[in-house]
Amino acid sequence: MRTLPAVLERLKALPIDKEVVVVDDGSSDGSREWLDGAIAERRFPYELRLIKHERNRGKGGALITGFGAAAGEAVIVQDADLEYDPLQIAEVVRPVAEGRADAVFGSRMLSSGVRTYSRLYLAGNRFLSFLISVLFGVRMTDSYTCYKAFRAAELRRFGLVSTGFEIEAELSCKTAFLGLRFLEVPIAYSPRSREEGKKIDFRDAVKGVLKILRLRLSLRPSSFPPRSR
């Protein structure tokens, strides 16, 4: 709740047509009540929609709900904290909007002076990205970035099932497996600390490795609906 109003405020300055779908994942900090008021008062000059989970379904569960509700031709994820500045969204989405890519990831690793709250987290992310690159034949530097933009028609083919942070591995692996036109662009990042609410830890890295290995062994072209034209 502390940073949510600031995120939505910054989205006002984003120079693209947009709808904002907020998934409240069973919060109890007053976020949904504040959002109900903001929507009723038309506080923001863009379409703002709120979907409420009555219980927490995890990062992946929230993303799957949000992806299913999105109506635009391009879809991107924005966390409710300010680790990622929403004003960067335009540059991440642009290659999708211009028809030059099906998926674009904002890579923290391509920017100068990578910042992170933990060297262990940085090493884990790099290892997961390396593993996906080797097993799926793609050059990927930041598989666990929040900023993943997709052509919505391609994203709908994924059939996502992961409910935890391993949703990031699933998104990355399926992007590579399906041979989507894929780009990475550098982005800035301001990491939170544990005290500020950072939740991902080494157990999520282990789950990510297992998810990547399972997907490498199980994915088949017949698992996906045909590409729309």
Long-range contacts (C-beta under 8 A, 24 or more apart in sequence): 1-27, 1-29, 1-30, 1-31, 1-34, 3-80, 3-81, 3-82, 4-31, 4-34, 4-35, 4-80, 5-34, 5-38, 6-82, 7-78, 7-79, 7-80, 7-81, 7-82, 7-86, 8-38, 8-44, 8-48, 9-44, 10-85, 10-86, 10-87, 11-44, 11-46, 11-78, 11-86, 11-89, 12-44, 12-45, 12-46, 13-87, 14-86, 14-87, 14-89, 14-90, 15-90, 16-89, 16-90, 16-93, 16-97, 18-46, 18-47, 18-72, 19-46, 19-47, 19-48, 19-49, 19-70, 19-71, 19-72, 20-44, 20-46, 20-47, 20-48, 20-49, 21-49, 21-51, 21-66, 21-69, 21-70, 22-48, 22-49, 22-50, 22-51, 22-80, 23-51, 23-53, 23-62, 23-63, 23-65, 23-66, 23-69, 24-50, 24-51, 24-52, 24-53, 25-53, 25-56, 25-57, 25-58, 25-61, 25-62, 26-53, 26-54, 26-55, 26-56, 26-57, 31-80, 57-163, 58-163, 58-164, 58-165, 59-163, 59-164, 59-165, 59-167, 60-160, 60-161, 60-162, 60-163, 60-164, 60-165, 60-166, 60-167, 60-170, 61-163, 63-160, 63-167, 64-160, 64-161, 64-163, 64-167, 67-155, 67-156, 67-160, 70-152, 72-152, 73-97, 73-151, 73-152, 73-153, 74-149, 74-150, 74-151, 74-152, 75-149, 75-150, 75-152, 75-155, 76-147, 76-148, 76-149, 76-150, 77-146, 77-147, 77-148, 78-146, 78-147, 79-146, 81-192, 81-196, 81-197, 82-190, 83-146, 83-189, 83-190, 83-191, 83-192, 84-146, 84-147, 84-187, 84-189, 84-190, 85-188, 85-190, 88-147, 88-187, 88-188, 89-147, 89-149, 91-185, 91-187, 92-147, 92-149, 92-185, 92-187, 93-149, 95-183, 95-185, 96-149, 96-150, 96-151, 100-181, 100-183, 101-151, 101-180, 101-181, 101-182, 101-183, 102-150, 102-151, 102-154, 102-180, 102-181, 102-182, 103-148, 103-149, 103-150, 103-151, 103-154, 103-175, 103-180, 103-181, 103-182, 103-183, 104-148, 104-149, 104-182, 104-183, 104-184, 104-185, 105-140, 105-142, 105-143, 105-145, 105-147, 105-148, 105-149, 105-172, 105-182, 105-183, 105-184, 105-185, 106-142, 106-145, 106-146, 106-147, 106-148, 106-149, 106-184, 106-185, 106-186, 106-187, 107-141, 107-142, 107-145, 107-184, 107-185, 107-186, 107-187, 108-142, 108-145, 108-186, 108-187, 108-188, 108-189, 109-141, 109-142, 110-141, 110-142, 110-184, 110-185, 110-186, 110-187, 111-186, 111-187, 111-188, 111-189, 114-189, 115-189, 115-190, 115-191, 116-189, 116-191, 117-191, 117-192, 117-193, 117-194, 117-198, 120-202, 121-200, 124-202, 124-205, 124-208, 127-205, 128-169, 128-205, 128-208, 128-209, 128-212, 129-172, 131-209, 131-212, 132-169, 132-172, 132-173, 132-176, 132-212, 135-173, 135-212, 135-213, 135-216, 136-173, 136-176, 136-177, 136-216, 137-176, 138-175, 138-176, 138-182, 140-172, 140-176, 140-182, 140-184, 141-184, 142-184, 143-168, 143-169, 143-172, 144-168, 144-169, 144-172, 144-200, 144-208, 145-187, 147-187, 148-172, 150-175, 153-227, 153-228, 154-178, 154-180, 154-227, 157-224, 157-225, 157-227, 158-224, 159-223, 159-224, 162-211, 164-204, 164-207, 165-200, 165-204, 165-207, 165-208, 166-204, 166-207, 166-208, 166-210, 166-211, 168-208, 169-208, 169-211, 169-212, 169-215, 170-211, 170-215, 173-211, 173-212, 173-215, 173-216, 173-219, 174-215, 174-219, 177-215, 177-219, 178-224
